[in-house]
Amino acid sequence: MKKSTAKVLSVILLVATGLLAVGMAAPQGSRGRTGRSLIPPQRVVEEIPEITVDQLGDIDLLREEAMATMEFLMEQQRQFRQDLRTQLDSEAPDPFEVGVLVISGRDVTNEIRTSQQDFRETFQAILTSEQLESLKGLHTTLNSRRRSGRRSGDFPNR
């Protein structure tokens, strides 16, 4: 093997190993890196003032669609990670296949981000501006309680 080819292979394997390590350290399931769920808990949604039955129905439908999409994408991401681990653990990893798996995993990650953004935009479009402001206030309260060590399920007294 030529020296330049060996160097390229080493770089690819190093990058792939780093990405694999980061991917394995990332939380699994429907929670993001910050520990926040993509979809607001039902209790939070119910705390939004003057939310209508129609809005709740739309949010439930949106929630179901988002969960189905996220489960599908997360399963794809897990499969790419497993395939990458298998390839890297093999006696002679194929650098081309490793590169394809790394790129495919990155593409799924981008699809997840797009799906999350689509959910947020659609969710916000369902709410009125006053309801959005109330939701932001609830998030601020919940985040400050998380930082202070209080349970995230605690809600402010009304």
N, C-alpha and C positions, 0 to 999 in steps of 0.2 A: 504494500500500500504506500502511495506517495505521502510525503511528509505533509503537504498542504491538505490532502484529503483527510488524513488522520486528524489534523488540527480542526477542520470543519466538523468532522464527526464528534470530536471532543466538545466543541462549543455547543452543538445541537444537543448532545446528551446532557451537558451541564444545564442548559436552559430548560430542557424537558424535566430534568430532575427537580430543578427549582420550582417550576410550575406545578409539578406533581406534589411537592412538599407543601406549597401554598394551598393547593386544592384540598389536600388531605386535612390541613389545619382548619379550613373553612367550615363553619357549621353546616350541618346537613338539614334537610327538611325545608319548611316554608319560612324559616326565619333568616333574615339577612345578616350581613356582617355586623351591623350595629345591635343585633338582638331584637330588632323591632320586626313585627310581622308585617307582611305586605298588606294584609287586609285588617282593618281595624276590628277589634273584638266587638261582638254584638252588644255588649254592655256599653261600650263607648258610643256606638252608633245610636243606641237608645237614649243616651244622655244629650244628644243634639236637640236643642229646643225646637218645638213645633215641627218635628219631622212627621210627615204624613204616611199613611198606610201605603200609598202608591210609591213613595220614595223608598220605604222599607222593602217593598216587593222588588223594585228595580235594583236595590243594593244587594238583596239576596241572590237575584239572578246573576248579577255581575260577580258576586263572590263565588258562586258555583262555577261559573265559566273561568274565572281567574285561577281558582284552585285546580281545576282540571288541566288547564294549560301549564301551570307551574309544576304539577306532579309529573306531567309528560316530559317537560324540559329538564327537570331535576333527575329523572330516570335516565334520560339521554346523557346528561352530564356525568352521572355515576358510572354509566357504561363506558364512556370515553376514558374516564379515570382508571377504571379497572383494566381496560384494554391497554392503556399506556403503562400501567404497572406491570402487566404481563409482558409487554414488549421489552420494557427496561430490565426486567428480571431474567429475560431469556439469555442464553449463552452468547448469542451474537445479535444484539438488537439491530434492526433495520433502520438506519437513520431516516430514510424517506418515510417509512411507516410511522416512526416516532414524530416526525414533523407534521404529517397529516393528522395524527391524533391530537397533537398540541393545538394545531390550527382549528380543528373541528371542535375541540373543547372550548376554545376562545369564542368561536362563532355561537355556540350554545349559550355561553355566558352573556354575549351581546343580545341574544334573543330574550334571555331572562330579563335583562335590564329594560329592553323595549317593552316587554309584556308588563313589567312593573310600572313603567311610565304611562302606558296606555290605560292601565287600571286606575292610576291616580287621576289622570285627566278625566276619565269617564265618571269616576266616583265624584270628583269635584263638580262636574257638570250637572250631576243629579241634585246637588245641594244649592240652596240660595246663598247669596253673599253673607247674610247674617248667620246662617248655619255654618258656613265655612269659618267665619270668625270665631264662633263658639267652639268649633272643633279644634282650631288652633289653640285656643285657651285651654281646652281639656288636655291637649298634647303637652303644652307647657307645664301644666300642673302635674301631670303624670310623670313627665321627665324629671321634674325637680324632686318629686317623691322618690323616684328610682335612685337619683344621685344621693339623696339623704338616707337611703337604706330602708325606706318604707316599702311595703309591698306595692307592686305595680297595679294590683286589682283594686286598691283603695281609691275611692272617688271623693271629690270634695263634697262637703255637705252643702245642700241647697237650702 
